[in-house]
Each structure stands twice: as structure tokens, then as C-alpha cells.
Amino acid sequence: MHKRLTILAMLFVFSVLALVPTVSAQSEVQFVSFMTTFGGSELEGLRHSLDEFTQQTGIQVIIESNRQLVPILRTRLAGGSPPDVALIPQPGTLAEFARAGYLIPLVNADGTAGLIDASVVTDNYSSAIASLGIVDGATYGVLAKANSKSTMWYSPASFASLGVEVPTTWDELLAIQQAYVDAGLVPWSIGGSDNWTLTDWFENIYVRENGPEKYLQLFATHEVSWTDQSVIDALATFRQIVDPAETHLAGGVEGTLSTDFITAANMVFRPDPAAQMYYEGGFMGGIISSNFPDLVPVQDFNAFLFPAIDDQHGAPVVGGGDLLAAFTNRPEVTQLIQWMAGTEGNTLWASAPTGAVVSPNKNVDLSVYSPLAAIDAGQVASASAFVFDGSDLTPSAVSDAFGTGLQDFIANPDDVQNIIQGIEDAAVASY
């Protein structure tokens, strides 16, 4: 009995001794804390890339996921306990944190390396995408994921029967619209009961007519008034689509304002289409495919970039995304930023079995995407300019007035002055 106890005691001692190197090794493991809004499948896709980063570097990435990221970040920053890195969903918030001195420059204003060398950015991103992370000349963030909201969906068979090609200019789009009307067909289905679909229309028109700088002055800073002539002109352009509603829109005014955005898309791609074209973001490809599993993407339904209106401004992409930024300066943080900005990290994220994203990295080969995701990815990576969704850049009261005002515009396009004044009143009280 005593002999057995002695053996057990010896085994216990050996077990403890065996653990000592492991504990020592763990104490040397490097960690990077990472804050994001992602959860569920989105988080799985991110982990697919970060797990490989850990495998290659030994650096553990501790992810904190919270949908209320921005207010939590502000609290953490005020308390002096920021994460090492975070995915920030708004360029305005990135600029706020940078100017407050919370962020570490990735690339300094003079072009010298901050956390990373400038070539990491220039080799992997177009100038349009890279510019989103620049604040007062220095690069504080890189766009880690993105999506396009400048996507027009159509039936290739419908275009073929009409004898038209994919348009690249507004005039060409209007010519297709008229050709459908002449053929006794309704050109558009718009889900106007979800008024953000109308704001997306306006945003794409406005940035094409006025350029990204003035776009931001309207939505982000209110340096341009909602009663400005540029707003009136953009509404006049939008009117070319929605008026007369009886011939241009499925269901006319009443149908447009009572139809949600998914039903509106279904009306174009069902066997007996009520309309021929539908505008909304790249995310609609998955919804259309799910609702009509017999349709073959690209062959039976496809998309093209919202056409240019003014050659001076081309066809900027309106969309959304998340900017990767750093709050601490350590070698392991630099390694993570380089990974997430580079081709391998982005390719793994874009090709994840679950939760794959559209990468703005121009070196991610489009072949890693599904045919539908490749449309979105191609628009983002090759964008001549990229601006964030205008409604997301405005205070909530302005966003609400904007959406409601455009619903009023569909119902009565002659009432422009009252509509824009209502939005301007909300803006004056909010900025």
C-alpha cells in the first residue's frame, strides 16, 4: 500500500515538473487583442484567416465581438484600456479617433513607415480604397472588407430580347429604359416601402454628378446644404427614373411605396416578371439566388455597375465596410496589420468556407469568389472612387428625414422645395 502511494506521489511530482516548461512557453506567447462587430458566420470567416496567421507566427489573436463597438471603444479609450486593433465601421469615427491621438499611424504623413511600410498599402489597394484610411495626410486604417451598393440587376435574356448591351453611361441606361417602355414593358421595380432603397438611388446619382468631396460635404459635414442646387439637380436626375411612375415603376406610385426591397427584386426575376431591372447592392445576388434556386447566376441573372453620369466623376462605388486600425504599437501588432492588409490573409478571408467576405485588396484573385461575389468584389477592388453609404454618414434624424422625403418625392416629384427643406431643417438641428 505504501509502495503504491509512493509511486503515485512520484508520478504527481513528475507531472508537475512536466507542466513547468509548458507554463513557461505560454508566458512567452504573444497576444493581440482584436475588437470587431462581427459575430456568427462573419466571425467564422475572419477566424479562418486569423487561425492561419497564428499558425504561421505563433501570435494568438484574442477576439472581442460586440455589435455596440463604437460606444464601447469610446469608453475603453477614456479609461485607457483600448484593444490592440479594431475594425471600425465608419471613416468618420476613424478620423475622430485619429485626431484625438488614440490611433497609431500605419503610414506617416510624410510617407515613411509607421506601423507598416507604405508599400503594404500601395501594393495591395487602389488609391481610391487607400484614401479611405487617410486622415490629415497619414494613413490610420486600411479597408479590411467592403461591399458595393452600386449594383444594377437584370436578366441577360431580357436584354438580349430587347437587343441592348449593358450600359456604361446614364444616357445609355435611359435609352434602355425607354426601349422597355416602347415595348410595353415596365423598366423598374423599386422597393420603396424600405426607404433606404431610395436613399441609395440618390446617393449613387449625387456622387456621380458632384464627386466624392462634395458628397461628403453634403452627408458627413453638412458643408453643403440640402437646399443646394446640386441636391435639386440630383433629384431631377432621379426623376428621370421614377416619373412617370405609371409606366416606369412596377405598381406605379402605390405599388412602389408598399413594396419591400426583397419583394421588389422577386418581381423582376420571377417567371412572370412585373419589371425588367432592379437596383440595389451586391448583397442582393445571394437573396435572388436563394429565392430562385433554378436560376443560374450570371447566365440567368446578372449585374452591372451603376452607370456614370458625368465623365468628370466617372462611376464611384457607394458602399460600406470596416477599417482596420491600431491603438497600440508593438511588433506583433505590426505583423497582424501586415497579414490583414496582405494578399494571403485577404485571400483566406475571401475564400473562407463560412463567412467569406468581399475583399478590397486588388491582389485577391476573383477566381476565389462565387460568380455572384466576384461581381461585388470586382466593383470594389477596381473602384475609381469609393464612398460610404450617405445615410450612414448622417445623424439619425437626418437619415430619417432623407428617407421619408424621398418617399414623398416618389408620391409627388413636383414638391421638391418642401422635401429638401424638411431634410435641411433636420440637418440644421442635428449637426
N, C-alpha and C positions, 0 to 999 in steps of 0.2 A: 504493500500500500504506500509506504514511504517512498519507495523507489519510483512508483508511478507519479506521485506528487512532485518528486524531484525532476523527473523528466518533463512534466507539464510546465514546471516553473522555468526550466531551461528553454523550453520551446517559446514561452512567453517572452523571455528576455531576447531571444534571437529575433522574434517577430518585431519587437520594439526597435531593436537595432537595425532591422531591415527597413523599417519605415524612415529612419533618420535621413538617408540620402534623398528619399522622395520628398520629404518635407523641405529639405534644403533646396532641392531643384525647384520646387513650387515657389519658394520665396524669391527665386530669380526670374520667374516667368514675368514677362512684360504684359501689361494690360492697357487697352484703350477703351474708354467709356464712350458710348455712341448713342445719341438720342435721336429718335425718329417718331413720326406719327404712325408708321406702318404697323399693321397687325395682320393676323391670319395669313392668307396666301401671299400677300405682299411681303410680309416679313420672311416667309419661307424662301422667296425668290432672292431677297437680299442675303440671307444666310448662305444660300448656295454659293455665292461669290465669296463671302467673308470666311466661310469654312476653309476654302482653298487658300485664302490669304494666311490664315492661321497655320495651315499645313505647311506652307512654304516658308513662313517667317518665324513660327513659334509664338507670335504675338496673339494673345487672347483678346477678342472683341466682346465687351460686355454691353449688350443692347438694352436700352431702356425705351419702351414703347409707350407713347401716350398721345391720344388724339388732341389733348389740350397743350401741345408742345410749347407754343409761344408764351402763354401766360406763365407756365411752369418755368420756362427758361428765364423769363424776367425775374421771377422770384429767386431762382438759383443764382443768377448773376448778382442780384442785390445782396445775397447772402455770401457771396464769394466762393460758391461751390459749383462752378459750371461743369458740364461734361467736357471731355476732350474734344469731341466733334459732334456736330448735329446736322441733320438735314432740315434746312429752313425753307418753308413753303412759299415765301414771298420775297422778292428782291428788295422791297421797301423795308422789310424787317431786317434783312441782311445789312442794308445801308445804315439803319438805326443803330444796330449793334456795333458796326464798324466805326461809326463816328463817335460812339460813346467809349471807344477804346477797348471793347471786350474781345474783339477778334484779332487773330494773328494774321498778318498779310501772307497770302500764299506766294504772291509775287509783288515786290515793292513797286512803287510808282515810277521809279527810275529804270525799271526793267530787270533789276538784279533779283537774285533769288531771295524769297522769304523762307517759307517752309519748303517750297519746291522751286525748281528752275522754271523759267518762263517757257522753255521748250516743251515741258509737260503739257502746258495748256495749248500752245500754238500747234503742236504736233497732233493733238487729238481733237481739237474743236475748231469749228469755223469761227471767224471773227464775230459773227452775229451772236453765236451762242456764248463765246468767251466774254463778250461785253456785258452780259447779264450779271456777272460776278464782280464787275469793276465798280469801285466806289472811290471817288476823288483820285482817280488815276491808278490806284493799287488794286490788285485782284485779291478779293477776300473770299470768293466762293467759286465753285465750278458746278454747273448744272449736272446733277447726277442722274436724273431721269426726267422725262418730259413727255408731253402728248400734244398732238395738233388738234386745234379746233377750227381748222381752215379747210375742211374736207367736204366735198360735194359728192353725193352718192347717186348713181344712175344705173340703168340697165343697158349693157352694151348692145343687146338685141334691139332695144327701143331706139338707141342712137342709129344703129345700122338701118332699121326700117325707115327712119327719117332721113337717112343719107347725110348725117352730120358727123364731124370729128370732135374730139374732146377740146373744149375751148381753153385758150390761154389768156384771153382778154375779155373785159366786161362787154364790149360790143359784140364779140362772138357769142357770149352767153345769152345776151339779149336776142340775138338772131335765132338761136336755138329755141328760146322761149317763144318767140313769135311763130316759128315754124310749127311748134306744137299747137299753138292756138289756131293757126291756119288749118291744121289737120283735124281740128275738132277735139283736141286732147288738152287736158289740164296740165300745165308745166310743173307746178309745185305743190308739195304737201308740207305744211308747217305746223308744228305742234305748239300753237300759241297759248294754250292754257298753262303751259310751263313757260313763263315769260322770259326766262333766261335764254331760250332759243332765239327770241327776238333780239335780245341784247347782243348775242353772239353775231347775228347778222350785222347789226350796226357796227360793232367793233371791227369786224373784218373790212367793212366798207370804209370806216373812218381812217384806219391806219393806211389803207391803200390810197386814199385821197390826200392824206396830210402827213404821212410819215410817222415813225416811232416817237420822235421827240415831242411833236405836238400831241400825239396820242397820250403820252404820259402826262403832259401838261393839262390835258382835259381830265383824265381819270385819276391820276395819282396825286397831283399837286393842286389842281383847280386853278392853275395859272391861266387857263383858257376857260371862259365862261360857257355854260350850257346854252346861252343865248347867242353865242358867237356864230358868225356866218358859216363857219366850217361845219357846225352841227346841222344847220339848216340845209346846207348843200348835201351832207351825207344822208339826211332824211329824204331829200329829193331823189337821190340815187336809189335808196331803199324802196321808195315809192314805185320805181320802175318795175320792181318785182311784185309788189303786193297790190297794185292798183291797175286796172280794176280787179277786185277780188273775185268777182263772179266768173271771170274767165282765167285768171292766173292762179287761183288758190283752190285746192280741193275743199269743197264745202263752203266756199265763199267766206265772208267775214265770220258768220256764226260758227261755221264748222271749224275754222282755224282757231278761234278763241275758245272752243270747247274740246279741242283735241290735244291729248298729251303727246310728248315727243316720241314715245315708242309706237303708239298707235299711228302717228303720222308717218313714221318710217314703214310700218307694215302696209300702209295704204299704197305705197309705191311698189313694193316687192311681192305682194300677194298675187295669185293667179289672175285676178281681175283688177288690175291697178286703177286706183282713182286719180293718180297723178304720175308724172314721169321722172321727177327729180326731187331730191331731198338733201338739204344742207344740215350737217352737224359734224361733230368731231370724229376723229379716228376711232374712238371707242365704240361707235355705232356698228362697226364691222362685226364685232363679236355678238352684238344683240341681233343683228339681221341674220347672221349665220345660225344662231340658236333658234330664232323664231321660224326660220325657213331652212331646215337641215337638208332639204333636197337641192337647194341652190348651191352651185359651185362658186366659191369666191373667185373674183377676177373674171371668170368666164360668164357667170350669170348676174353678178352684181359687182360693181367696181367703183372707184372713186378717183377724183382729180382735185388738184389744189384750187382753192377759191381764186378765181382769175384776177389778174392785175387790172387796175382801173386807170392809174396814172403811171406812165412809163418812168417818171422820176422816182417813184417809190416802189415799183415792182410789186411783188406778191409776198409781203411779210407773213409769217405764220403767227397766228394768235393761239395761245395755248396755256399750259400750266406745267408745273414741275417742282422739283425740290433742289435747292442749292446746298452743296456740302461745304461746311465752314468749320474752322478750327478755333478753339478757345484756349488751347494750351500749346506750348512749344517744346516738344520732346521728339527725339529721333523716331520713336515708334509711331508717333502721330504723323510725322512726315511720310513714313513708309505706307501708312494706311491711305493717306491722301493720294500718294502716287499710284497705289493699287486701284483706287476707286476712280481715278482720272484716266488710267491707262487702258489699253486695248484688252488685255486679258481679263481684268476684273469686270469690265463692262460687258465683254462677250459672254462671260459666265452668267452674269445677271440677266442679260437679254435672252439667253437660251435656257434659263432655269426650267426644270420640268414643271414646277408650280410657281406662279407669281412672277413670271418673266415680265420685264418692263421694256419700254422703248428707250433706247439709249441715245443721247445726243452726241455721243462720241462718233466722229466721222469715220473712224477706222474699224468699227464693228461692221462686219460684212452683212449685207441684207439677207444673205442666204441662211443666217441663223434664225430668222424670223419666219412665222407663218406668212402666207401670202397677204393676209389682211394686216398683220402687224408691220410688214415690210412697207406698206403704203404710208402708214403713220411715221415709221422710222425714217423713211426717205425724205418726207416733208420736213421733219425736224432737223435732221443732220445737214441737209442742204439748204436750209432757210437763208434767204438773203437778209432777213431780219426776223427777230423773234420777240414778241411782246406778250406779257402775261394778260390773261383774261381781264378786261377792263372792270367788270363788275366786282371782281375780287380785289381790285386796287382801290375802290372807293369805300367810304364809310357805309355801313349797312343801310342807313336811311336814304342815302343817295342811290344805292343799288336797288332798293325797293321802289323808289320814285322812278328810276330809269326803266325798270321792267314794266311797271304799271303804265307809265307814259307811252311805251311802245305798244302795249295792248290797246291803249286809246288811239294811237296812231293807226293801227290796223282798222279800227272801227270808224275813224274819221280822219283821214290823212290831210284834210284841209285845216285841221285845228293845231297846226304846228306851233304857233306862238304860245298858246296856253300850255301845251305839252312841255315845251322846253323851259318855260318859265317855272312850271311846277318842279322840274328837276333842279333848276338853278336855285330855287328857294330852299330845297332840301340841302343843296351843296353849301349855300351861304351859312346855313345853321350848323353844318357838320364839320367843315374843315377848320 
